[in-house]
Amino acid sequence: MFTLEQEEYRKEGIKWDFIDFGLDLDPTIELIERNMGVFAVMDEECIMPKATDLTFVTKLSTIHVGKHPKYSKPPAKSQLGPQPVHFQITHYAGVVGYNVDGWLDKNKDPLNENVVELFVKSKEPIFSKLFESPEVAVQAPGRRKKGGSFQTVAMIHKGAVEALLTTLRETTPHFIRCILPNMKKKSGVVEANLVLEQLKCNGVLEGMRIVRKGFPNRLMYQEFVQRYTILAPRSIPQGFMDGMKATEKLVEAMQLDENSYRMGHSKIFLRCGVIGYLEDLRDQRVKTVLIGFQTLARGWIARKRFRKLLDLRVGVLVAQRNTRQYFILRKWQWWRLFTKVKPLLSVSRQEEDLKEKEREMEEAKFSRKQPRGNWTRCRKSWTSLTARMAR
């Protein structure tokens, strides 16, 4: 993890002093599973007819003592007692001693094949699952196991690890590191030394060192510009612009410290805490924009309601004025006279309308005596007058 982190800095062209944490695990992995490693020597000893655990340790020491940096002999004191240490391997977490008593027998996994086959064919699902042949789950699809091949526990474990690594390479794994707070399994109890030891073994402390010295947060240029243009919208001119140049202008407008970021070939690398600072500024900016939009919307709604209230006020004033005039005029004698005379005025008007209609009828009769061409027009006029007289 630490090597890949720094390797990305080199690929992106960032000036970075390579930090050697001394945590390269390739030599340890090579000692365990490569040619003439622990697994290979153990499998070889399982085939030998007179091999024992002691011959296995002797062969390992002959091959690796003084030749491999991760393999060493244990101190004399640790070789005594009921559980002596036969050899040591330097792992990531530290030096680990191993006792090989019973390793060869456990590696052979001497189970009777007939018994295993019987359990596999059992009608109980749990038995058939527990005694399923391990090579069936490990071997790749489409490949058939060679007849009569001998599979040790080390071979099965190695195949399972290779299958797991293949899956990890094809996916994007995420890891959750679990910390055991105490060995007593009690809530609210934290053993500081135990937690610190786990943090060291898990690589959390080294990861924090890289985070503090390096640039843990990184974004593609286009993504950075798209997300943080709102902080300085006038810094980038309209039209197409290269992502790196646009990012440079945006960072300059935001006045970021030069030591807090680095510009790579395709990404911008940010130190720890810079992303949080930019996100806070962005949230404040978005909040300001939204408040301004809400202000305009609420102002428009309030003005619309106010205009409606003005119209209602004018209507109320008109209704009040007419009501006052009515109460004033209803007891006025001249108004009473006018209301009684008004129907008579309409009767006299009807007599004038009747005389007008009779005159129009006479004109229609006269027009009827005219040539045939006006007959249609006269007929329509006569029909209209007749209808009006009937009303």
C-alpha positions, 0 to 999 in steps of 0.5 A: 500500500505504501509503495503504491501510494508513492508510486502514483506520485512518481507517475503523476510527476509530483516532486516527492522524496521517496520514504522507505518504511522498511515494510516491503513484504515481498521477501517474506512472501517469497520465503513462505510460498516460493520455490524452496520456501516453507510450503515447498519444503514441507510438501517435499518432506511429506512425500519422503518416507522417513521424514519427520518434523525435525528433518523439516526444520533442519532442511529449512535452516540449511537452506535459509539461515544466513541466506535469507534476511527474513529467516533466522534461528531462535535464541537458545532460551526460546528453544527450551520448554514444552513449546520450543521455537524451532525457527523465526520469520520476520513478518510485517508486525514483527518477528514470529517464532514457530513450533513445527510439532505435528506440521507434517501430519497436519499438512498430509491431512490423513483422512480416509477417502472412503469415509470422506466420500461417504460424508460427501454423499450424505443426505444431510446438507451440513455433512456434504458441505463440510466434507466437500473436496477442497480442490473442487472449490479451488480449481479454476472452472473448466479445469479437471483435477489429475487423477491420483494427484496428492493435495496437501493442506499447503497446496490447497491454502496456496490455491485459495490465496491465489484465487482470492488475489485474482478476485481482488485484482478484478475488483475494487476492494475496501477493507474494514480494520477491526480493533479489539479493545481488550482481551476480557470481552468487556464493554467500556474497557480499553487496553491502550497497549493492546490497541497500539499493538494492533494499530502497528500491526495493521499499518494504520500508524504508517498510513497516518504518516503517509497521510500527514506527509503526502497528499491523500486526497486527489481529484481529476481536473474536470471533476475539481473544476466542476465541483468547486467553480462555484467558489470563484465563478468569474475566474474561468473564462467562458468557452473550452479550456484545458482542465489543468489550466482551468484548475490552476486559475481556480486554485489561484482565485481561491488563494490556496497555499502552494504547500497544500496542493500539487498539480499532477499530469491528470489530477490535483493532489491535496493535503489532508484537511484541504478537501474539508476546507473547500467543502465548507466553503462550498456549502456556505456558497450554496447556502448563500445562493439558495437564500438569495433564490428564496428571497427573490421567490418570497418577495415575488409571492409577497408582492403578488399578495399585496397587489391582491390586497390592494384590489380588495381594498379598492373593491371594499371602498367602492362598496362602502361608497355605494352603500352610503349613497343608497342610505342617503338617497333612499329617504330623499323625496326627489329620489322617490319621485324619480323612482316612480316616474322612471317606469312611465318614461319607459312607456312613452319610449315604447310609443316612439319605438312603435311609430318608428317601426310603422314607418319602417313597415311603410318603407318596406311596402314601398320597396316591395313595389320596386323591381324584382331584384330588390325582392329578396332584401325587402322580404327579409326586412318585412320578416324582421319588422313583423317579428319586432312588431310581434314582440 
